[in-house]
Amino acid sequence: MDSIRYYVVQIDDRYYQGEIDHLTFTDDEEQAFAFTDIATANQLANEINGIVLTREVSYKELEDLSAQYLVEYEALPKEERDTIEAFCRELSIGMYE
């Protein structure tokens, strides 16, 4: 398998963005929530009268994006990187409590 299949839910020309408490949408498909389970995507699509779109991304593309994001992250000022890292540590701790 050289790629990962995922699903996005579209309603009209907007895409489900992934908020749990209330439905939020985006006009940018790249900002849409990526479901890995088609049954869950279909359930939401049925609830909101949307459709499920199947997408694939190659491992090579993911690798290239990861490298690009690392370069962008390393270009951030140290204070911003420290803030992001502190947030991630807190998030990680909260997951295991």
C-alpha positions as CSV (number, residue, x, y, z in Angstrom):
1,M,0.0,0.0,0.0
2,D,1.6,3.2,-1.2
3,S,-1.1,5.6,0.0
4,I,-3.7,6.2,2.7
5,R,-7.4,6.5,1.9
6,Y,-9.5,8.9,3.8
7,Y,-12.9,10.5,3.5
8,V,-14.3,14.0,3.7
9,V,-17.9,15.0,4.1
10,Q,-19.2,17.7,1.7
11,I,-22.5,19.6,1.9
12,D,-23.1,22.0,-1.0
13,D,-19.7,23.6,-1.6
14,R,-18.5,23.3,2.0
15,Y,-16.7,20.6,4.0
16,Y,-17.2,19.4,7.5
17,Q,-14.4,20.8,9.7
18,G,-14.6,18.5,12.7
19,E,-16.1,20.4,15.6
20,I,-17.8,18.0,18.1
21,D,-20.1,20.4,20.0
22,H,-21.4,22.1,16.9
23,L,-21.1,21.6,13.2
24,T,-18.6,23.8,11.6
25,F,-17.7,23.9,7.9
26,T,-14.9,25.3,5.7
27,D,-14.7,26.2,2.0
28,D,-11.2,24.7,1.8
29,E,-11.2,20.9,1.3
30,E,-7.7,20.8,2.7
31,Q,-9.0,22.1,6.0
32,A,-11.8,19.5,6.2
33,F,-11.8,16.8,8.8
34,A,-10.3,13.6,7.4
35,F,-12.3,10.5,8.4
36,T,-10.4,7.2,8.3
37,D,-13.6,5.1,8.8
38,I,-16.1,5.3,5.9
39,A,-19.0,4.2,8.2
40,T,-18.6,7.2,10.5
41,A,-18.3,9.5,7.5
42,N,-21.4,8.1,6.0
43,Q,-23.3,8.4,9.3
44,L,-22.5,12.2,9.5
45,A,-23.2,12.7,5.8
46,N,-26.7,11.1,6.3
47,E,-27.3,13.3,9.4
48,I,-26.5,16.6,7.5
49,N,-27.7,15.6,4.0
50,G,-24.1,15.7,2.7
51,I,-22.0,13.3,0.6
52,V,-18.8,11.4,1.3
53,L,-15.8,12.0,-0.9
54,T,-13.0,9.5,-1.0
55,R,-9.5,10.8,-1.2
56,E,-6.0,9.3,-1.2
57,V,-2.7,10.7,-0.2
58,S,0.6,9.0,-1.0
59,Y,3.2,8.3,1.6
60,K,5.7,10.2,-0.5
61,E,3.4,13.3,-0.4
62,L,3.0,13.0,3.3
63,E,6.8,12.7,3.7
64,D,7.3,15.8,1.6
65,L,4.7,17.8,3.6
66,S,6.3,16.7,6.8
67,A,9.7,18.0,5.6
68,Q,8.1,21.2,4.5
69,Y,6.4,21.7,7.9
70,L,9.6,21.0,9.8
71,V,11.4,23.7,7.8
72,E,8.5,26.2,8.5
73,Y,8.5,25.2,12.2
74,E,12.2,25.6,12.6
75,A,11.9,29.1,11.0
76,L,9.5,30.2,13.8
77,P,10.9,32.5,16.5
78,K,12.1,30.5,19.6
79,E,9.3,31.9,21.7
80,E,6.6,30.6,19.4
81,R,8.3,27.2,19.2
82,D,8.4,27.1,23.0
83,T,4.7,27.9,23.3
84,I,3.8,25.2,20.8
85,E,6.0,22.6,22.6
86,A,4.5,23.5,26.0
87,F,1.0,23.2,24.6
88,C,1.8,19.8,23.1
89,R,3.3,18.6,26.4
90,E,0.2,19.7,28.3
91,L,-2.0,18.0,25.7
92,S,0.0,14.8,26.0
93,I,-0.2,14.8,29.8
94,G,-4.0,15.4,29.7
95,M,-4.5,12.4,27.4
96,Y,-3.0,10.0,29.9
97,E,-4.7,11.3,33.0
